[in-house]
Amino acid sequence: MAESVQEEAVVQALQVEHGETPTLIFTAEHLAAELLRSGRPKDHLRVNDLIRFKHVDMETFREIVRRNGLDAKWKQFVSRYELEE
């Protein structure tokens, strides 16, 4: 793990304009990975919603999870929310 999920998210963030202010936005995949990492129940509900409403590309998300050593947390999450891996 060379970087944290947050560091990786900043590097790969999308730049958008908010008014005249350039703003960095995390990808949905990085947001979901960071919420998964936190482990808080309310964050897990958000991850579940992001997945259920298809706001994340699962292949990209799983790669971020793998790269950041979150495999065990992902397996627990999948079991808890009865998702397909």
C-alpha positions in Angstrom: 0.0 0.0 0.0 1.9 3.0 -1.2 -0.8 5.5 -0.6 -3.9 5.8 1.4 -7.4 5.7 -0.3 -7.6 9.5 0.4 -4.2 10.2 -1.2 -5.1 8.2 -4.2 -8.5 9.8 -4.4 -6.9 13.3 -4.4 -4.5 12.4 -7.2 -7.2 10.9 -9.3 -9.9 13.5 -8.5 -12.0 15.1 -11.2 -11.6 18.9 -11.5 -14.9 20.7 -12.0 -15.8 24.4 -11.9 -18.1 25.6 -9.1 -18.9 29.1 -10.2 -15.4 30.4 -11.0 -13.7 28.2 -8.5 -11.9 25.0 -9.6 -12.9 22.2 -7.3 -11.6 18.6 -7.0 -14.3 15.9 -6.7 -13.5 12.3 -5.7 -14.7 9.6 -8.0 -17.6 7.6 -6.7 -15.3 4.5 -6.6 -12.8 6.3 -4.3 -15.6 7.7 -2.1 -17.1 4.2 -1.7 -13.7 2.7 -0.8 -13.0 5.5 1.8 -16.5 4.9 3.3 -15.8 1.2 3.4 -12.4 1.8 5.1 -14.0 3.9 7.8 -16.1 1.0 8.9 -18.9 3.2 10.4 -22.4 1.8 10.0 -23.7 5.0 8.5 -20.9 4.9 5.9 -21.6 1.3 5.1 -25.2 2.3 4.3 -23.8 4.9 1.9 -21.6 2.3 0.2 -24.6 0.0 -0.1 -26.6 2.8 -1.8 -23.8 3.7 -4.1 -23.6 0.1 -5.2 -27.3 -0.6 -5.3 -28.0 2.5 -7.4 -25.1 1.6 -9.7 -23.1 4.8 -9.1 -19.8 2.9 -9.0 -18.0 0.9 -11.6 -17.5 -2.3 -9.7 -14.4 -3.4 -11.5 -12.7 -0.1 -10.7 -14.0 -0.1 -7.1 -12.7 -3.7 -6.5 -9.3 -2.7 -7.9 -9.1 0.2 -5.5 -10.2 -2.1 -2.6 -7.5 -4.6 -3.5 -4.8 -2.0 -4.0 -5.5 -0.4 -0.6 -5.7 -3.6 1.4 -9.4 -3.5 2.1 -10.2 -7.0 0.9 -11.2 -8.3 4.4 -13.5 -5.3 5.0 -15.0 -5.9 1.5 -15.7 -9.5 2.3 -17.4 -8.7 5.6 -19.4 -6.0 3.8 -20.5 -8.4 1.1 -21.6 -10.9 3.6 -23.4 -8.4 5.8 -25.4 -6.9 2.9 -25.8 -10.2 1.0 -24.1 -8.9 -2.2 -22.5 -10.9 -4.9 -18.7 -10.6 -5.1 
